[in-house]
Structures are given as C-alpha cells and as structure tokens.
Amino acid sequence: MSSIREEINSVLESEIVSRIIISKAAKGTLEYRKIDIQAKDGTGQGAERKNADCAVCGSLERHFQISKYTDKQVFHENLSGKELAEAIEEIVYQQDSVSFRQINLWTDSFEHIFLISKKGDFTKKKRALKSDEKTNVSLTHNRTKNYIISEGQQVAPLVDMGIFTREGKVVKSMYDKFRQINRFLEILDDEIGKLKTDHLNVIDFGCGKSYLTFVVYYYLTEVRGIRANIIGLDLKKDVIKKCNEAAAKYGYENLHFELGDINGYKTPFEVDMVITLHACDTATDYALYNAVQWNAKMIFSVPCCQHELNKKIKSDELSLLTRYGIIKERFSALATDAIRGNLLEYSGYKTQLLEFIDFAHTPKNILIRAVKRNMTPKGARDKALDEVEKLMKEFGTDQTLYNLLIDKQKKNAE
C-alpha cells in the first residue's frame, strides 16, 4: 500500500491542487487544532499550470501557504510543491502516533478525502465536485490572501461586529469590511514589524464605538505578542461606558476608554503610537499636532470631512480648481492631506499617504502614516514647509495644523 506522501504527490503531479485541510486533531496532545493549506497564488500545482510563474518567487515552482490554527492565533509558513507532501505526512504522523485523522484535498474538479485510523492506516475516497461547488472553490481561491487575521481565529470583537460567525467564518455580506480591517492592520504591521520592542503605549483619538481599537489590541497582544497599553478617547459618555464594559468582557486588561478631547489631554505614559480614524475636519489637525508634541514614534490617521479649505480657498490663476463644487471639494480634501503630510515631514517624520480602502466604498480613502525619523536634514524640512506656504499663498488660505505648529513656533521665537 502506498503512503500518504505518495498519494498526495500523485495528485499534485496530475491535478491542479487548490486547497488542503487537515483536521480531526487528536485530543489533548496537539498545539494546533486545524491546518489549512492553500495555493499561494490561488491556482495550484498541476500540469496545466507548470509554465506559470510563481506569485511568491517568480520561479516555475509552485508554492503553498500553510496556516496552523490554535484557539486564538494562526501561524503561517510557505512551502514549495515539492516539499508539501512530506510536510503533510510529518504533520499527520507526529511522535510515532497519529496527530490528525482526516485530510481533505481539493482540486478544480475533485475532492480527495483521506481518513486515517488510530493505528495509522488510511482509506481514501475521490468524488467529483458539483458545479456550484466548483464556483465556490473558484471564488475562495480568487480572494485567498495572507491576511493578518484569518478565518478560523477566535476574535470575539469581530463576532460582535457581525464580521465573523461564532465558528470564525467571515459573514459573506461583511467580506469587504473584513478586507478593510486587514488592510489597516497591514499598514500598521509594515512599521510595527520593524520595531525592536515588546511594549507599546497607544492613544486612539475619536475612537467612537471602538471596533477597530479592539481589533488593534488583539493584533498587538495576540498576533504580535506585544504588551500594549491602549487608551481610547471620545467625547460621548455612553460610548465610553459601553467600550469599557466590552474591554472587560473580552478580558483586555490594558485597554481603557476615557471621556476627553485630545487637545490638552495629559497622557499617563510616553506615547509610542497615535491612531486617529475619521476625526472630523480640524479635529484631525489637533490629533496630529498633539502626536507631534508627544513625540510619538508612529502616527496613523484617516482624515474625514475636510471642510476647512473648501470654505476658504480662492485663486485667480487656478480658478478652474475652485469653479466646480465637486472638484473644489475633492481638491480641498487632497490639498489638506498634502499639507498635513508635508507638515509631518517638517516635524521630523517619514510620511506616506496610502490608499486605505477602495475608492468604490468611500471617497475618503487616504491614510496618513508617519514614522519618526532619527534625523531629518534641515534642507528637507525647509522644502516641505516652503511647499505648504506656497500652496496656501496661491489659494489665499491658512490651515489649522500649520497654525498650530508654525505660528506657535514663531510666537515662541518672538
């Protein structure tokens, strides 16, 4: 009788393998309860795809992502198709015993099922997929991605938000929201992954119902293993009460919510990171200003409702940009964020303006990510400020963050 390894290799060589799930873990002995393996580029291994470049390394060799699920976390690793069958055999047979009792392997047209006995023997079945199953498999592969929070993880706030079912599956109607949350975490992770620290102090201004705040806390503590202290600030007393109750319910001991405005707020710790999502109009400027004053290492801001410049700008030379209402509104919003980005550069931050979510969902789709530099050359700081002042001069306007940062400096100099 052939081995599990030989059987899986045979399928890999002859069919387009898309997904493998290893389940029915032995009780009480395993760290992982389920293993989910997916083709890295959503296609598979088989003969029809052998001439396609791999999405991971550009070679002709196929790669697969293995996701290993505990009750709270998921761990990822990538393997080539040549390594996969051996890795599966090692997962199933650990320490001379059977660790998992079932393997389901899907291709474009078939499901292969391996049932393993306690003694290590196995039986195999093969069934043809129905047309609707083929469609579902195709849709799943098209959206396969190495998400920071994946299906199968037990994330209580996402269940309460209606994004996950209690079994950890994404609710179909909430898939866009699921993607948006992971996109935000990816933007954070790009910088947090570079830090050499196991502790972060975070202020989240204008936290509202704080769904994303809870997810950030989960990401920092459970995914990254960082000791995080997060304070959420909001001006609504009932919201603060409910959020503190939810934090207690989830057992998030170092996540607290306070009633207050970020302007003039006295922090109980040195601030490492400031998050401000959809703070309306100039409230974003006050949040950015305070983040700079606190010398925060990282700032993540999604501005909202930039009315200030829209009310003020005018130009004789560039009147085309202010003639049409919708153009004026969008230009004002973009100009506001460009000014903010430059002022953060002037203040010593490496600043990027990134797309947060697809434009189809909302026109307010820019996230400002600013990371404190060790040193910014004076020439670069002067240029950033000069560009801001030239833009404001052309359109006959001022801007709140500029007034807070620059006017204060000028007054101090006097």
C-alpha positions in Angstrom: 0.0 0.0 0.0 1.3 3.4 -0.9 1.9 6.1 1.8 0.1 9.4 2.4 3.1 11.2 0.9 3.0 9.2 -2.3 -0.8 9.6 -2.7 -0.6 13.4 -2.3 2.4 13.7 -4.6 0.4 11.8 -7.2 -2.4 14.3 -7.0 0.0 17.2 -7.1 1.6 15.9 -10.3 -1.6 15.2 -12.1 -4.2 17.8 -11.0 -4.5 21.5 -10.1 -4.5 21.4 -6.3 -6.0 24.5 -4.7 -6.6 23.7 -1.0 -5.9 21.1 1.6 -7.4 21.0 5.1 -6.0 18.7 7.8 -8.5 18.2 10.7 -9.8 16.0 13.5 -6.8 16.6 15.8 -6.0 14.1 18.5 -7.4 15.2 21.8 -5.2 16.8 24.4 -1.9 16.4 22.7 -1.7 19.0 19.9 -0.9 22.7 19.8 -2.8 23.1 16.6 -6.5 22.2 16.1 -6.6 22.6 12.3 -4.2 23.0 9.4 -5.3 24.9 6.3 -3.1 24.8 3.2 -3.8 26.9 0.1 -2.0 27.6 -3.2 -0.2 30.8 -2.6 -1.4 32.4 -5.8 -4.8 30.7 -5.7 -4.1 28.3 -8.6 -2.4 25.1 -7.6 0.3 22.8 -8.7 -0.9 20.7 -11.6 0.4 20.1 -15.1 -1.7 22.8 -16.8 0.0 25.4 -14.6 3.6 24.3 -14.6 4.6 27.0 -17.1 3.2 29.8 -15.0 5.4 31.9 -12.7 5.0 31.6 -9.0 3.5 34.6 -7.3 6.0 34.2 -4.4 9.4 34.0 -6.1 8.8 34.3 -9.8 10.1 30.8 -10.5 8.3 28.0 -12.2 7.9 26.1 -8.9 4.5 26.4 -7.1 4.3 27.5 -3.5 1.7 26.8 -0.9 0.9 28.6 2.4 0.3 26.6 5.5 -1.9 28.2 8.2 -1.7 26.4 11.6 -4.6 27.4 13.9 -4.6 27.4 17.7 -7.7 28.5 19.6 -6.6 32.2 19.4 -3.9 32.5 16.8 -2.8 31.4 13.4 0.8 30.8 12.2 1.9 30.8 8.6 4.7 29.3 6.6 5.3 28.8 2.9 6.5 25.7 1.1 7.1 24.7 -2.4 5.0 22.0 -4.1 8.0 19.6 -3.9 8.1 19.9 -0.1 4.4 19.8 0.5 3.6 16.1 0.6 6.4 15.4 3.0 5.3 18.2 5.3 1.8 16.9 5.3 3.0 13.4 6.3 5.1 14.9 9.1 2.0 16.9 10.4 -0.3 13.9 10.4 2.2 11.4 11.9 3.9 13.2 14.9 6.0 11.4 17.5 5.1 7.9 16.2 1.4 8.5 16.6 -1.5 9.8 14.5 -2.0 13.5 15.2 -4.8 14.2 12.7 -7.4 11.8 11.5 -8.6 13.5 8.2 -7.3 15.2 5.1 -9.5 16.9 2.6 -7.7 17.9 -0.7 -9.5 20.0 -3.3 -8.6 20.4 -7.0 -10.5 22.2 -9.7 -12.7 19.2 -10.3 -12.4 16.7 -7.4 -12.3 16.4 -3.6 -9.9 13.7 -2.3 -10.6 12.5 1.2 -8.2 10.6 3.4 -9.5 9.0 6.6 -6.7 7.9 9.0 -7.2 5.3 11.7 -5.6 5.4 15.2 -3.1 2.8 14.0 -2.0 5.0 11.1 -3.7 3.1 8.3 -5.8 5.2 5.9 -8.6 4.9 3.4 -9.1 7.3 0.5 -12.1 8.5 -1.4 -12.5 10.7 -4.5 -15.6 12.5 -5.6 -16.4 14.9 -8.4 -17.3 18.4 -7.4 -20.8 19.7 -8.3 -21.0 22.8 -10.5 -21.9 25.1 -7.6 -19.0 23.7 -5.5 -16.6 24.5 -8.4 -17.9 28.1 -8.4 -17.4 28.4 -4.6 -13.9 26.9 -4.8 -13.0 29.4 -7.5 -14.3 32.4 -5.6 -12.5 31.3 -2.5 -9.2 31.0 -4.4 -9.6 34.3 -6.1 -9.8 36.0 -2.7 -7.1 33.9 -1.0 -4.7 36.2 0.8 -2.3 36.1 3.6 -4.4 38.1 6.0 -3.1 39.1 9.4 -6.4 38.0 10.9 -7.7 35.0 9.0 -10.8 32.9 9.1 -10.8 30.4 11.9 -9.3 32.6 14.5 -11.4 33.3 17.6 -11.7 37.1 17.7 -14.6 38.0 19.9 -14.9 41.6 18.8 -15.2 40.5 15.2 -18.1 38.2 16.2 -19.8 41.1 18.0 -19.3 43.3 14.9 -21.1 40.7 12.8 -18.0 40.1 10.6 -17.2 36.6 12.0 -19.6 33.9 12.8 -19.1 32.2 16.2 -17.2 29.5 14.3 -14.7 32.1 13.0 -16.0 32.2 9.4 -16.4 35.5 7.6 -20.0 36.5 7.0 -20.4 36.8 3.2 -22.0 40.3 3.3 -19.2 41.6 5.6 -16.3 40.4 3.5 -15.4 44.0 2.3 -15.3 45.1 6.0 -13.1 42.1 6.8 -10.7 43.2 4.0 -10.7 46.8 5.2 -9.7 45.8 8.8 -6.9 43.6 7.5 -5.7 46.4 5.2 -5.4 48.7 8.2 -3.5 46.0 10.2 -1.2 45.5 7.2 -0.4 49.2 7.2 0.4 49.1 10.9 2.3 45.8 10.6 4.7 47.2 7.9 6.1 49.5 10.6 5.5 47.6 13.8 7.3 44.6 12.3 10.5 46.8 12.2 10.4 47.7 15.9 12.7 46.1 18.4 10.3 46.4 21.4 7.8 44.2 23.2 5.8 47.2 24.6 3.8 49.9 23.1 1.7 52.8 24.5 -1.1 53.9 22.2 -3.6 56.7 22.1 -6.7 56.3 19.9 -8.4 59.6 19.5 -12.1 59.8 18.4 -12.4 56.1 19.0 -16.2 56.0 18.6 -17.6 52.5 19.1 -14.0 51.4 19.0 -14.5 48.2 17.0 -11.1 48.8 15.3 -9.5 49.7 18.6 -10.4 46.3 19.9 -9.0 44.6 16.8 -5.8 46.6 17.1 -5.4 45.5 20.7 -6.0 41.9 19.7 -3.4 42.2 16.9 -0.7 43.8 19.1 -1.2 41.4 22.0 -2.2 38.1 20.4 -0.7 38.2 16.9 2.5 40.3 17.7 2.9 39.3 21.3 3.4 42.9 22.4 2.5 44.3 25.8 0.2 47.1 24.7 -1.4 49.8 26.7 -4.2 51.5 24.7 -6.3 54.4 25.8 -9.3 55.3 23.6 -10.6 58.9 23.8 -14.1 60.1 22.8 -16.5 62.9 23.7 -19.5 60.6 24.1 -20.1 59.4 27.7 -22.4 56.5 26.7 -19.9 55.2 24.1 -17.0 55.3 26.7 -19.1 53.3 29.2 -20.0 50.6 26.7 -16.5 50.3 25.4 -15.1 49.8 28.9 -17.7 47.1 29.5 -16.7 45.4 26.3 -13.0 45.5 27.2 -13.8 43.9 30.5 -15.9 41.3 28.7 -13.1 40.4 26.3 -10.5 40.3 29.1 -8.5 43.1 27.5 -6.9 44.3 30.7 -4.7 47.1 29.3 -7.4 48.6 27.0 -9.2 51.5 28.6 -11.5 54.3 27.4 -11.8 57.8 28.7 -14.0 60.8 28.1 -11.9 63.6 26.7 -10.6 65.7 23.9 -7.1 65.1 22.6 -6.4 68.8 22.7 -5.0 69.3 26.2 -5.2 65.7 27.2 -2.5 64.7 29.7 -1.1 61.3 28.8 -0.3 58.8 31.7 2.7 57.5 29.7 5.1 58.3 26.9 3.2 57.9 23.7 4.6 55.4 21.1 1.7 55.5 18.7 -1.3 57.7 17.9 -4.3 56.5 15.9 -7.0 58.8 14.7 -9.7 57.5 12.4 -12.3 59.7 10.8 -11.8 62.6 13.2 -13.9 65.3 11.6 -12.4 68.3 9.8 -9.9 70.1 12.0 -10.1 67.5 14.8 -7.6 65.5 12.8 -5.2 68.5 12.9 -5.4 68.7 16.7 -4.8 65.0 16.9 -1.7 65.3 14.6 -0.4 68.3 16.5 -0.6 66.6 19.8 1.0 63.4 18.4 3.9 65.6 17.3 4.1 67.3 20.7 4.2 63.9 22.4 7.0 62.9 20.1 5.0 59.8 19.1 7.1 57.2 17.2 4.2 56.4 14.8 1.0 58.1 13.7 -1.8 56.5 11.7 -4.6 58.9 10.7 -7.6 58.5 8.4 -8.9 62.1 7.9 -12.6 62.8 7.4 -14.8 65.7 6.3 -12.1 68.3 5.4 -14.3 71.4 5.2 -11.8 74.0 6.3 -10.1 74.7 3.0 -13.2 74.2 1.0 -14.7 77.3 2.7 -11.6 79.4 2.3 -9.7 78.7 -1.0 -9.8 81.0 -4.0 -7.4 81.6 -6.8 -7.2 83.8 -9.9 -4.5 81.7 -11.6 -6.0 78.3 -10.8 -9.7 79.2 -10.6 -10.5 76.0 -12.6 -9.9 74.0 -9.4 -12.4 76.1 -7.4 -15.2 76.7 -10.1 -17.0 73.3 -9.8 -18.4 72.3 -6.5 -17.4 68.7 -6.5 -13.9 69.4 -7.9 -13.4 72.1 -5.3 -14.5 69.7 -2.5 -12.2 66.9 -3.6 -9.2 69.2 -4.3 -9.6 70.8 -0.9 -9.6 67.4 0.8 -6.5 66.3 -1.2 -4.7 69.6 -0.6 -5.5 69.4 3.1 -3.9 66.0 3.4 -0.9 67.1 1.3 -0.4 70.0 3.7 -0.6 67.6 6.7 1.8 65.2 5.1 4.4 68.0 4.5 4.0 69.4 7.9 4.7 66.0 9.4 7.8 65.7 7.2 8.8 69.2 8.5 8.3 67.9 12.0 10.7 65.0 11.5 8.5 62.2 10.3 8.8 60.0 7.3 5.3 60.4 5.9 3.3 58.4 3.4 -0.2 58.9 2.1 -1.6 55.5 1.4 -4.9 54.1 0.0 -6.8 52.7 2.9 -9.8 51.2 1.2 -11.1 51.0 -2.4 -12.4 54.3 -3.8 -15.7 52.5 -4.6 -16.5 52.4 -0.9 -15.8 56.0 0.0 -14.0 59.0 -1.4 -12.3 59.4 2.0 -9.8 56.7 1.2 -6.4 58.1 2.3 -4.5 57.1 5.4 -1.6 59.1 6.6 1.3 57.0 8.0 4.1 58.9 9.7 7.1 57.4 11.4 9.6 59.4 13.5 13.0 59.7 11.9 16.2 59.7 13.8 17.2 62.9 11.9 15.7 64.9 9.1 18.1 67.2 7.1 17.3 70.9 7.5 17.1 71.3 3.7 14.3 68.7 3.5 12.4 70.3 6.4 12.7 73.7 4.8 11.5 72.4 1.4 8.5 70.7 3.0 7.4 73.9 4.8 8.1 76.1 1.7 5.8 73.9 -0.4 3.0 74.3 2.1 3.3 78.0 2.3 3.4 78.4 -1.5 0.2 76.4 -1.8 -1.6 78.4 0.9 -0.4 81.7 -0.7 -1.7 80.7 -4.1 -5.2 79.8 -2.8 -5.4 82.6 -0.2 -5.9 80.3 2.8 -4.4 79.1 6.0 -4.7 75.7 7.6 -5.2 74.5 11.2 -2.2 72.2 11.6 0.0 74.9 10.1 -1.3 77.4 12.5 -0.8 75.1 15.5 2.8 74.1 14.5 4.3 77.1 12.8 2.5 80.1 14.4 3.3 78.7 17.8 7.0 78.4 16.9 7.0 81.9 15.6 5.4 83.2 18.8 7.9 81.3 20.9 10.8 82.7 18.8 9.5 86.2 19.5 
